[in-house]
Amino acid sequence: MNDTSSSAAILQQQTARPVRLVWIVLPLFLFGLAAAWLFMGQPLRVFDRGAPPIEKLTFERRVLDESGIHLKVRAGGSEPMTIAQVQVDEAYWTFTQDPPGDLARVASAWIHIPYPWVLGEAHKVKVVTKTGTTFEHEIAVAVATPKPDLNQLRPQALVGAFVGILPVSIGLMFYPVLRRLGRDGINFVMALTVGLLVFLLVDTMKEGFEIAGRAAAAFQGHVMVALVALMSFLGLLAFGRRGGAPTGLALATYIALGIGLHNLGEGLSIGAAFATGAASLGTFLVLGFTLHNITEGVGIAAPILKTRPSLIVFVGLALLAGAPAILGMWLGSLALTPQWASLALAIGAGAILQVIVEVSAYVLRGQGGTAQALTPAIFGGLALGAALMYGTAILVKV
């Protein structure tokens, strides 16, 4: 009886596999037939009233050098488009396109214009398509685009270290003082960490949405930022909790990672300012960034107050949180495209949200649950953390 039942079960399983495969292949096959009929049969031709195709053109990158103006553009719209003419400051100029020919949807090309731009002056470029549609790009302040050579990368790395690594290191130097705090003091510092991270989260998402708005519409920048931030948060949360909720050094490492990704975005903004000439990084502004980031080091130190990490651990945490500012400056100065910059910021926002959740959970476990969580020390830390970040951010907004 048992042998018969076992044989029947095996036979049923062997029969079920081909049936499941059929119900996977058949819907896909029918969809392929429908798509082929739509493209080959052209049933939508009856709706064609002779209206011109919808055209969109996004300016993604700009390079100014001794040979002229170079613009990277990306096409949108419903049909392939042809760039017919280019105007600079209301005058028609010869240009070359690389690659040449029509631009299909989402395709990109470089437009090279041998125009003698003037340092510090404003210029307006107008691209005219074959249908007569025009797209404008304004150069507010003409400045030569930095090239990837040591003469430019070294000073940028120095500024990146000054606004990233140095302030985080200074914040970590408060560790011996923070260790002497009692339970309420530690809760205060942990809550302060959450407060500053909440500010960083809002600031990073805002920056990501702004940059995404400059990307080609086909990339759906705002949706991409929200989805990538959510996936980044869930992925890091699952990875971080594979061995239980992170505490101590593990939690400090996640805080440093989240802050590092935010500083990457901060570096992108500073580097872009260098490349476009839209803002100058004076001494006051650099000092403002440094002061703004000192509190980040305090937040990283908070989870390891009950341990005694070695000096190399502190060095590693400082580099993890601060060094991405250098990378961001390099990428930003080389005119990173909007979709990639907003993608990096979205990943950073997800990492910061994951850290907020983990630090909050850590505080709640120490307080014995949600009911006892909102003590004066914790509320004060939250408020002060957000206020410090907001106040010092005033110094760096240009």
N, C-alpha and C positions, 0 to 999 in steps of 0.2 A: 504493500500500500504506500509506504513511504517512498520507495523507488519510483513508483508510478507518478506520485505527486511531484517529486523532484524533477523527473523528466518532462512533465507537462509545464512546469514553471520555466525550465530552461528553454523549451520550445517557444513558449509565449514571449520570452525576452528576445530570442533570436528573430521572431516575427515582428516584434514591436519596433526594432531598430530601423528596418527599411521603411516602415510606415511613417515614423517620425521624420526620416530623411526626405520622404516625398513631400511632407507638409512644410518643409523648409524650402525645398527647391521650387515647388510649384508656385507659391506666391511671388517669389523673385522672378521666375520665368514670365509670369503674366505681367508683372510690372515692366520687365524689359520689352515685351511685345507692345505694351501701351506706349512706352516712351519712344520706341522706334516708329510707331504709327504717327505719333505727334510730330516728330521731326521730319519724317519722309512724306507723310500725307499732307502736311501743312493745313490742317483744318481751321486754323485761326486766320487764314488769309481773308475770309469773308468780313472780318472786323477791321481790315486795313482801310483807312480813309485818307491815306496819303500824308498823314502828319509826320513831321520830321522826327527822327529818333531822339530819345532823351539822352543827353550827354552830360557827364560829370568828369571833372579833372581835379585831382588833389595834388598839391605840391608837398612832397615828403621831405626832400633834402635840398639844401642850397650850399654851393661851394663857390667862393670868390677867390680867384687867384690871378696871376699875371696875364693869363690868356683870356680872361673874361668872366662871364657869369655862367654857372652850370647848375641846372635845376633837374632834380629827379621828380618825375610826375607819374601818377598812377591813374588809369582810366576807370571810369564807372559807366553807368547807363545801360541802355538796352541793346545797343549795337556797337560794332567796332567803330572807332573814331579816327579821324585823320587830322593831324596838326598841320595847318596850311601856312600860317604866318605868325611872326613874333614881333611885338612892339616893345621897345624900351624907352621910357620917358616920352611916349607919344610918337616915336619915330620907328619906322620899320627897319628891322635888322636881319641880315642873313643869319642862318642857324643851321646846325646839323643835329640829327636825331640818331641816338644809338640805343637800341637797334632801330633801323629805319622802317618805314611802312606804317600800316594801320595799327592802332592799339586796341587789342581785344579787351573785353571786360576783365578788370582786375590786373591787366598787364601793366608793366612799368617801362619807362624809358628815360634816358638822360637827354636833356636839351642843352646843347653847347652854344653859347652866344658870345662872339668875340667883341664884347662891348667894353670900352675903357671906363669902367666905373671909377668913382672918385672917393677916396678915403674919407669917411665921416659924413658923406652926403646920403640923401635918401633917393632911391630909385624905384620905379614902378615897372614891372614886367607884365605884359598882356599877351596871352596866348590865344590865337584865333583858329578855330577848327574849320573844316571844309564847309560846314553848314552855316558858318557865320557866328557861331556861339563863342563868346569870349570868357576867359578866366584870368583873373588878376592875381598877382603876387607882389606884395610890397616889401621892399628892403628898407627898413626904417633907418638903419645906420650901416653903411657899407664898411665892412672890416674883413681883411683877408682871413679866410678859414684856416685854423691851425692845421698843420700837417703832422703826421705821426713820426716826429723825430725827437731825439733826446733833448734838444733845446727847448721844446715845448712840454714834453712829458715830465721832465724833472721838476720844474716849478709847479706844475699842476699836482704832482704827487706830494710836494711839500705842503701846498695849501690843503689838499685832501687829508693829509696826516694831521694838520693843525686843527681842522674843523671836525675830524672824526676820531682818530686814535688818541690825540692829546686830551680832549675833554673827558672821554670815557675813562682814561687812565687816572685823571685827577679825581673823578667821581669814585673810582675804586679805592683811592687812597684814604677815603673816609672809613674804610673797613674796620680798622682797630677801634675807632670811636664808636661805630655802630654796634660792635660786639659787646660793649658794656651796657647796652640798653636792656631794660627788663622786658617782660612779656608784652606789656602795652606798647613799649617803644618799638619792639620788633614788628608788632601788628601795624603800628603807624607807618613804618618804613615799607612794609609789604603793600599796604593800601596806597601809599604814595607811588609805589611802582605801578599799580593798576591805574591810578589817576593819570600818570604821564603816558602810559601805554594807550589809554583811551584817546588822549589827545593825538598821539602819533597815528592811531588808526583812522581817526576822522581826517587828519591832515593828509595821510597817504591816499585815502580813497578820493578825497577832493582833487588832489594833484593828478591821480590816475584818470579820473573822469575828464579833467580839463585837457590833458594830453590826448586822451582817446578821441575827444571831439575834433582834433586836428587830423585824425587818420581818415583814410578813404572810407566812405559810407558802407561799402561792401563788407568791411571787417566788423561792423556793428560794435564799435568801440566800447560804448557804455555797457552793453550786454556782456561783452567779453570780459571787461574788468570785474563786473559783479560775479560772473560764473567762475572765473579763474580764482578770484579771492575766496569764494566758497569752497572750491575744490582744494585749494592750497590749505585752507583751514582744516577741512575734514581729513585730508591726507596726512598732514602733520600731527593732527590729534590722534589718528589711528596709529601712526608710527611711534609717537611718543608714549602711548599707553599700552604698547604691546607687552611690556613687562610690568604693568601697573602704572598708577599716576606718578609722574616724575616729581622728585623732591631734591633738595640739596643742590649738588653740582649739576645734575642733569637739568633741573629747572633753571638754574642760572645760565646754562648753555643755551637753552631754548630762548631765554630772554635776550641774550647776546645775539643770537641768530636773528630774531625778530627785529631788534634795533639795527643790526647790520644791514638787513634788507631795506629798512627805512632809510638808512644813511646812503645806501646805493642810489635810491631815488633822489635824495638830497644832492648827492654828487652829480647826478644827471642834470639837475636844474642849474647848478653852478657852472658845470662844463658848457651847457648850452648858452648860458649868459656870456661866457668867454668867447664862444664861437661866433655868436651873432652880433656882439657889441651892444646888446640891448641893456646890459647893466654892467657896472664895473665893481669889482670886489675890492673896495677900499679897506683900510685897516679897521675902521669901525665895524664894517659888515663882517669881516672875518672874526673879530673878537665877539661879535654878537652870536655867530654860529657856535663859537667855542663855548660861550656861557650857556647857550641854549642846550647844548649836549652834555654838560657836566652832570645834570641830574640823571642821565641815562646810566652812568657808571654806578651811582648809588642804587638804582633799581636792580642792576645786575648783581651787586653784592648782597642784596637782601636775603636771598634763599640760602646763602652759605655762611650765615652769621654763627651757626652752631657748630661749624667745622673749622678746620685750620688748613686750607689749601696751600700748596706750595707756590712759590713765586712764579714758576712756569705756568701754573694754572691761570694766575691773574694776567700774565702776558698773553696767553692764548685767548682769554675772554676779551681783553682789550682789542686785540687784532681782529677777532671775529666780529665784534660790534663796530669797530671804527674803520678798518681797512677797506671795506666796500665803498666808502666815500671816495677813495682814490680811484678805484675802478670806474665808479660812476662819473667822475670828472673826466677821465680819459674817453669814455664812451660818449658822454654828452658833448664834449668839445669836437668830436669827430662826426657830429650831426647824426646821432642815432635816430632811426625813423620812429614816428609817433606810435605805431602799433606795438613795436618792440619795447619802447620805453614804458608805455601804459601796462604792458604785460608784466614787466619786471615789478612795477609798483603794485599791481594786483597780487602777485605772489607775496610781496612783502606785507601787504595788508592782511592776507590770510594768515601769515606767520604771526603777526602781532595779535590778531584775534585769538589764535590758539594759545599764545602766552597769557593773554588776559584771562581766558577760561581756566588755565592751569594754576595761575597764581591765585585767582579768586577761590578755586577749589581748595588750594593749600590753606588759605586763611580760614575758610569755612570749617575744614577739618580740625584746625587748631582751636576754633571757637566752639566746637561741639554742635554745629548745625546752623541753619539760617536764622533761627529765632534770636540767637545771641550774637549775630555777626555785626550788626550796625552799632558798635560801641562808639563813644566820642573819639577815641583814638583812631579807629578805622575810618570814620567819616571825615575826620580832620585830615588824615593822610590822603584820602581820595581827592578832597577839595584842594589841598595844597599842591598835590602832584599835577592836577590839571591846570591850576592857576599859575604855577611856575612855568610850565611849558607854554601856556598862552602868553604870559607876560614876556618871557624871553624871545618868543617868536616875533614879537613886535619889532625887535632889533634886526631881524633878518628878512623881513618882507619888503621887497622893492617893487 
